[in-house]
Each structure stands twice: as C-alpha cells, then as structure tokens.
C-alpha cells in the first residue's frame, strides 16, 4: 500500500498535477467581497487595503504581491481625504517595482489621480505627457492621449462630448 501511494504521488508530480500552495495570510477573497459589497464604505476600504498591505509585507517575493500593492493604493485612493496620500504611494510603488508592469500602471494611475480625484489639471497634464513619452507603445497611451487632449482643450467638457458624438456619428454613418 505504501509503495502504491509513493507511486501515485510520483505520477501526479510527474504529470504536473500537484496542487499549488497558496501562502498563508489574510483571506483576500473575503476582504474583497466585503469591500465590493459597499465600495463607498471607508471602513471596509481601509480594512481591505490593510489586508492587501499585510499580504505584501508577509509575502514580498510572491509574484502577485506587486498587484496587491497596487490594488491597495487604488482602494486607498477611493477614501475621501486620502487622494494626495495615494499619489505619494503610487510614486513610491512605481519606483519600488520598476521595471515591472505594475510600475508602469502606477505611473498612469498617478496622472489619473491628479486628474479625476484631485482635479489638478496641470499636474495631470504633466503626468499624462510623461507617461506617453516614457511608454509610447503601452496600451494605456491612447487613453492618456485622449485625457491629455481633453485637459488641454479650452472648451467645456459638454462641448467636447458633443463634438465627439458628432465625429462618431459621421464616421459610423457616412
């Protein structure tokens, strides 16, 4: 019986059918579900961000840790009054994980935070322009370019939307 168990174990390992080990730590699925049940609840957001941060501290070499670190900052950004803190955290994240893809996303999110969460158009324009220059082939360049164009326009947003609708109609209905 023992020989059969050993054979079965070796066969499973040889076929790549072993179960992946998940590092111990906070139950992020539960935290995320609680947070998503009411993302406007600051207490739930703080708890989820804290669990993500704890995971990253406990598992710094885990390949998913950079993504958890980014998610933590983005959750923190949603808490009223923590927007500037999230800009600083995104900048640190970008430096910490360079050249990882999370670093590049943090650069984009920094400009986006200045734009959408803080409302500082000049900082946002600077951030989008730097992002475009540094990562010309990144999929987010199109979004960054569009947001930069909107911020650079002198027209009110409603007029820009009307222009976009008109252009879109002309190109889809010749």
Phi and psi in degrees as GROMACS dihedral restraints (atoms count N, CA, C in turn):
[ dihedral_restraints ]
;  ai    aj    ak    al  type     phi  dphi    fc
    3     4     5     6     1   -63.5    20    10
    4     5     6     7     1   -39.7    20    10
    6     7     8     9     1   -64.1    20    10
    7     8     9    10     1   -40.1    20    10
    9    10    11    12     1   -64.2    20    10
   10    11    12    13     1   -41.6    20    10
   12    13    14    15     1   -62.7    20    10
   13    14    15    16     1   -41.9    20    10
   15    16    17    18     1   -64.8    20    10
   16    17    18    19     1   -42.4    20    10
   18    19    20    21     1   -60.5    20    10
   19    20    21    22     1   -45.9    20    10
   21    22    23    24     1   -61.6    20    10
   22    23    24    25     1   -43.1    20    10
   24    25    26    27     1   -61.8    20    10
   25    26    27    28     1   -46.6    20    10
   27    28    29    30     1   -62.2    20    10
   28    29    30    31     1   -40.4    20    10
   30    31    32    33     1   -64.1    20    10
   31    32    33    34     1   -43.5    20    10
   33    34    35    36     1   -65.1    20    10
   34    35    36    37     1   -42.1    20    10
   36    37    38    39     1   -64.4    20    10
   37    38    39    40     1   -40.0    20    10
   39    40    41    42     1   -65.6    20    10
   40    41    42    43     1   -31.0    20    10
   42    43    44    45     1   -88.0    20    10
   43    44    45    46     1    -0.1    20    10
   45    46    47    48     1    72.1    20    10
   46    47    48    49     1    26.1    20    10
   48    49    50    51     1  -101.4    20    10
   49    50    51    52     1    21.7    20    10
   51    52    53    54     1   -79.7    20    10
   52    53    54    55     1   153.7    20    10
   54    55    56    57     1   -80.4    20    10
   55    56    57    58     1   132.2    20    10
   57    58    59    60     1   -70.2    20    10
   58    59    60    61     1   138.3    20    10
   60    61    62    63     1   -88.4    20    10
   61    62    63    64     1   127.3    20    10
   63    64    65    66     1   -96.0    20    10
   64    65    66    67     1   127.1    20    10
   66    67    68    69     1   -59.9    20    10
   67    68    69    70     1   146.1    20    10
   69    70    71    72     1   -69.2    20    10
   70    71    72    73     1   153.0    20    10
   72    73    74    75     1   160.8    20    10
   73    74    75    76     1  -168.1    20    10
   75    76    77    78     1   -62.1    20    10
   76    77    78    79     1   149.7    20    10
   78    79    80    81     1   -80.9    20    10
   79    80    81    82     1    93.2    20    10
   81    82    83    84     1   -68.7    20    10
   82    83    84    85     1   -28.3    20    10
   84    85    86    87     1   -64.4    20    10
   85    86    87    88     1   -43.3    20    10
   87    88    89    90     1   -65.5    20    10
   88    89    90    91     1   -46.1    20    10
   90    91    92    93     1   -59.8    20    10
   91    92    93    94     1   -43.3    20    10
   93    94    95    96     1   -65.1    20    10
   94    95    96    97     1   -42.7    20    10
   96    97    98    99     1   -61.9    20    10
   97    98    99   100     1   -41.5    20    10
   99   100   101   102     1   -62.1    20    10
  100   101   102   103     1   -46.4    20    10
  102   103   104   105     1   -61.2    20    10
  103   104   105   106     1   -45.9    20    10
  105   106   107   108     1   -69.4    20    10
  106   107   108   109     1   -19.8    20    10
  108   109   110   111     1   -66.1    20    10
  109   110   111   112     1   -27.3    20    10
  111   112   113   114     1  -158.4    20    10
  112   113   114   115     1    81.7    20    10
  114   115   116   117     1   -65.2    20    10
  115   116   117   118     1    -8.8    20    10
  117   118   119   120     1   -87.4    20    10
  118   119   120   121     1    -7.6    20    10
  120   121   122   123     1   -81.5    20    10
  121   122   123   124     1   108.5    20    10
  123   124   125   126     1   -60.4    20    10
  124   125   126   127     1   -35.0    20    10
  126   127   128   129     1   -65.2    20    10
  127   128   129   130     1   -42.3    20    10
  129   130   131   132     1   -66.2    20    10
  130   131   132   133     1   -39.0    20    10
  132   133   134   135     1   -64.0    20    10
  133   134   135   136     1   -45.2    20    10
  135   136   137   138     1   -62.0    20    10
  136   137   138   139     1   -41.8    20    10
  138   139   140   141     1   -64.6    20    10
  139   140   141   142     1   -43.2    20    10
  141   142   143   144     1   -65.4    20    10
  142   143   144   145     1   -45.6    20    10
  144   145   146   147     1   -61.4    20    10
  145   146   147   148     1   -39.7    20    10
  147   148   149   150     1   -64.5    20    10
  148   149   150   151     1   -40.4    20    10
  150   151   152   153     1   -65.0    20    10
  151   152   153   154     1   -41.6    20    10
  153   154   155   156     1   -62.5    20    10
  154   155   156   157     1   -44.1    20    10
  156   157   158   159     1   -62.7    20    10
  157   158   159   160     1   -41.5    20    10
  159   160   161   162     1   -62.1    20    10
  160   161   162   163     1   -42.0    20    10
  162   163   164   165     1   -58.0    20    10
  163   164   165   166     1   -46.7    20    10
  165   166   167   168     1   -63.6    20    10
  166   167   168   169     1   -42.3    20    10
  168   169   170   171     1   -63.8    20    10
  169   170   171   172     1   -40.6    20    10
  171   172   173   174     1   -77.9    20    10
  172   173   174   175     1   -22.1    20    10
  174   175   176   177     1  -134.0    20    10
  175   176   177   178     1    61.2    20    10
  177   178   179   180     1   -63.9    20    10
  178   179   180   181     1   -25.3    20    10
  180   181   182   183     1   -93.5    20    10
  181   182   183   184     1    -5.1    20    10
  183   184   185   186     1   -66.9    20    10
  184   185   186   187     1   137.1    20    10
  186   187   188   189     1   -64.8    20    10
  187   188   189   190     1   -20.2    20    10
  189   190   191   192     1   -88.9    20    10
  190   191   192   193     1   -12.5    20    10
  192   193   194   195     1   -56.8    20    10
  193   194   195   196     1   -42.8    20    10
  195   196   197   198     1   -59.4    20    10
  196   197   198   199     1   -36.5    20    10
  198   199   200   201     1   -69.1    20    10
  199   200   201   202     1   -39.0    20    10
  201   202   203   204     1   -65.7    20    10
  202   203   204   205     1   -37.9    20    10
  204   205   206   207     1   -63.5    20    10
  205   206   207   208     1   -43.5    20    10
  207   208   209   210     1   -64.4    20    10
  208   209   210   211     1   -45.0    20    10
  210   211   212   213     1   -59.6    20    10
  211   212   213   214     1   -39.9    20    10
  213   214   215   216     1   -59.1    20    10
  214   215   216   217     1   -45.3    20    10
  216   217   218   219     1   -66.5    20    10
  217   218   219   220     1   -39.7    20    10
  219   220   221   222     1   -67.4    20    10
  220   221   222   223     1   -34.8    20    10
  222   223   224   225     1   -68.1    20    10
  223   224   225   226     1   -43.7    20    10
  225   226   227   228     1   -59.6    20    10
  226   227   228   229     1   -38.4    20    10
  228   229   230   231     1   -59.9    20    10
  229   230   231   232     1   -27.1    20    10
  231   232   233   234     1   -78.1    20    10
  232   233   234   235     1    -9.6    20    10
  234   235   236   237     1   -84.4    20    10
  235   236   237   238     1   121.7    20    10
  237   238   239   240     1   -53.9    20    10
  238   239   240   241     1   133.3    20    10
  240   241   242   243     1    90.5    20    10
  241   242   243   244     1    -4.2    20    10
  243   244   245   246     1  -111.5    20    10
  244   245   246   247     1    14.4    20    10
  246   247   248   249     1   -65.6    20    10
  247   248   249   250     1   -46.8    20    10
  249   250   251   252     1   -65.8    20    10
  250   251   252   253     1   -38.5    20    10
  252   253   254   255     1   -59.8    20    10
  253   254   255   256     1   -36.9    20    10
  255   256   257   258     1   -70.8    20    10
  256   257   258   259     1   -31.8    20    10
  258   259   260   261     1   -61.6    20    10
  259   260   261   262     1   -47.1    20    10
  261   262   263   264     1   -61.9    20    10
  262   263   264   265     1   -43.6    20    10
  264   265   266   267     1   -64.1    20    10
  265   266   267   268     1   -39.4    20    10
  267   268   269   270     1   -64.9    20    10
  268   269   270   271     1   -40.4    20    10
  270   271   272   273     1   -64.2    20    10
  271   272   273   274     1   -41.9    20    10
  273   274   275   276     1   -64.1    20    10
  274   275   276   277     1   -42.6    20    10
  276   277   278   279     1   -60.3    20    10
  277   278   279   280     1   -42.7    20    10
  279   280   281   282     1   -60.6    20    10
  280   281   282   283     1   -42.8    20    10
  282   283   284   285     1   -70.7    20    10
  283   284   285   286     1   -40.8    20    10
  285   286   287   288     1   -63.8    20    10
  286   287   288   289     1   -40.4    20    10
  288   289   290   291     1  -103.6    20    10
  289   290   291   292     1     9.0    20    10
  291   292   293   294     1   -59.9    20    10
  292   293   294   295     1   136.3    20    10
  294   295   296   297     1   -96.9    20    10
  295   296   297   298     1    21.2    20    10
  297   298   299   300     1   -56.6    20    10
  298   299   300   301     1   151.7    20    10
  300   301   302   303     1   -59.6    20    10
  301   302   303   304     1   -26.7    20    10
  303   304   305   306     1   -64.7    20    10
  304   305   306   307     1   -34.5    20    10
  306   307   308   309     1   -61.4    20    10
  307   308   309   310     1   -44.5    20    10
  309   310   311   312     1   -65.9    20    10
  310   311   312   313     1   -43.1    20    10
  312   313   314   315     1   -62.9    20    10
  313   314   315   316     1   -37.5    20    10
  315   316   317   318     1   -63.5    20    10
  316   317   318   319     1   -36.1    20    10
  318   319   320   321     1   -63.6    20    10
  319   320   321   322     1   -45.5    20    10
  321   322   323   324     1   -62.7    20    10
  322   323   324   325     1   -46.0    20    10
  324   325   326   327     1   -64.7    20    10
  325   326   327   328     1   -28.3    20    10
  327   328   329   330     1   -62.6    20    10
  328   329   330   331     1   -50.2    20    10
  330   331   332   333     1   -62.2    20    10
  331   332   333   334     1   -41.9    20    10
  333   334   335   336     1   -63.0    20    10
  334   335   336   337     1   -37.7    20    10
  336   337   338   339     1   -65.7    20    10
  337   338   339   340     1   -44.0    20    10
  339   340   341   342     1   -58.2    20    10
  340   341   342   343     1   -39.2    20    10
  342   343   344   345     1   -74.0    20    10
  343   344   345   346     1   -61.7    20    10
  345   346   347   348     1   -88.1    20    10
  346   347   348   349     1   -28.8    20    10
  348   349   350   351     1  -102.0    20    10
  349   350   351   352     1   -29.8    20    10
  351   352   353   354     1  -106.6    20    10
  352   353   354   355     1   -31.2    20    10
  354   355   356   357     1    79.3    20    10
  355   356   357   358     1    27.5    20    10
  357   358   359   360     1   -99.9    20    10
  358   359   360   361     1    92.2    20    10
  360   361   362   363     1   -60.2    20    10
  361   362   363   364     1   -41.2    20    10
  363   364   365   366     1   -64.9    20    10
  364   365   366   367     1   -44.5    20    10
  366   367   368   369     1   -64.4    20    10
  367   368   369   370     1   -38.9    20    10
  369   370   371   372     1   -64.8    20    10
  370   371   372   373     1   -46.1    20    10
  372   373   374   375     1   -59.9    20    10
  373   374   375   376     1   -43.2    20    10
  375   376   377   378     1   -61.5    20    10
  376   377   378   379     1   -44.7    20    10
  378   379   380   381     1   -65.0    20    10
  379   380   381   382     1   -44.0    20    10
  381   382   383   384     1   -63.6    20    10
  382   383   384   385     1   -42.6    20    10
  384   385   386   387     1   -63.1    20    10
  385   386   387   388     1   -43.1    20    10
  387   388   389   390     1   -64.3    20    10
  388   389   390   391     1   -40.1    20    10
  390   391   392   393     1   -61.6    20    10
  391   392   393   394     1   -47.1    20    10
  393   394   395   396     1   -62.0    20    10
  394   395   396   397     1   -43.7    20    10
  396   397   398   399     1   -66.2    20    10
  397   398   399   400     1   -39.5    20    10
  399   400   401   402     1   -78.1    20    10
  400   401   402   403     1   -27.8    20    10
  402   403   404   405     1  -134.5    20    10
  403   404   405   406     1    63.2    20    10
  405   406   407   408     1   -62.8    20    10
  406   407   408   409     1   -21.5    20    10
  408   409   410   411     1  -102.2    20    10
  409   410   411   412     1     4.2    20    10
  411   412   413   414     1   -74.3    20    10
  412   413   414   415     1   143.6    20    10
  414   415   416   417     1   -58.8    20    10
  415   416   417   418     1   -24.8    20    10
  417   418   419   420     1   -78.6    20    10
  418   419   420   421     1    -7.2    20    10
  420   421   422   423     1   -61.3    20    10
  421   422   423   424     1   -39.6    20    10
  423   424   425   426     1   -61.9    20    10
  424   425   426   427     1   -44.3    20    10
  426   427   428   429     1   -64.5    20    10
  427   428   429   430     1   -46.7    20    10
  429   430   431   432     1   -60.9    20    10
  430   431   432   433     1   -40.7    20    10
  432   433   434   435     1   -64.1    20    10
  433   434   435   436     1   -42.7    20    10
  435   436   437   438     1   -64.2    20    10
  436   437   438   439     1   -43.0    20    10
  438   439   440   441     1   -67.3    20    10
  439   440   441   442     1   -38.7    20    10
  441   442   443   444     1   -63.4    20    10
  442   443   444   445     1   -41.6    20    10
  444   445   446   447     1   -62.6    20    10
  445   446   447   448     1   -42.4    20    10
  447   448   449   450     1   -63.8    20    10
  448   449   450   451     1   -44.0    20    10
  450   451   452   453     1   -66.0    20    10
  451   452   453   454     1   -27.9    20    10
  453   454   455   456     1   -85.2    20    10
  454   455   456   457     1   -14.8    20    10
  456   457   458   459     1   -73.5    20    10
  457   458   459   460     1   148.7    20    10
  459   460   461   462     1   -91.0    20    10
  460   461   462   463     1   -11.3    20    10
  462   463   464   465     1   -78.8    20    10
  463   464   465   466     1   150.7    20    10
  465   466   467   468     1   -63.4    20    10
  466   467   468   469     1   154.3    20    10
  468   469   470   471     1   -56.8    20    10
  469   470   471   472     1   -38.0    20    10
  471   472   473   474     1   -61.1    20    10
  472   473   474   475     1   -40.4    20    10
  474   475   476   477     1   -66.9    20    10
  475   476   477   478     1   -37.5    20    10
  477   478   479   480     1   -64.4    20    10
  478   479   480   481     1   -40.4    20    10
  480   481   482   483     1   -63.4    20    10
  481   482   483   484     1   -43.8    20    10
  483   484   485   486     1   -60.7    20    10
  484   485   486   487     1   -42.7    20    10
  486   487   488   489     1   -61.2    20    10
  487   488   489   490     1   -44.1    20    10
  489   490   491   492     1   -62.1    20    10
  490   491   492   493     1   -43.1    20    10
  492   493   494   495     1   -61.8    20    10
  493   494   495   496     1   -42.1    20    10
  495   496   497   498     1   -63.6    20    10
  496   497   498   499     1   -46.4    20    10
  498   499   500   501     1   -62.7    20    10
  499   500   501   502     1   -41.5    20    10
  501   502   503   504     1   -65.0    20    10
  502   503   504   505     1   -40.0    20    10
  504   505   506   507     1   -65.6    20    10
  505   506   507   508     1   -42.3    20    10
  507   508   509   510     1   -64.8    20    10
  508   509   510   511     1   -36.0    20    10
  510   511   512   513     1   -80.6    20    10
  511   512   513   514     1   -26.3    20    10
  513   514   515   516     1   -94.4    20    10
  514   515   516   517     1   -21.8    20    10
  516   517   518   519     1  -126.4    20    10
  517   518   519   520     1    76.8    20    10
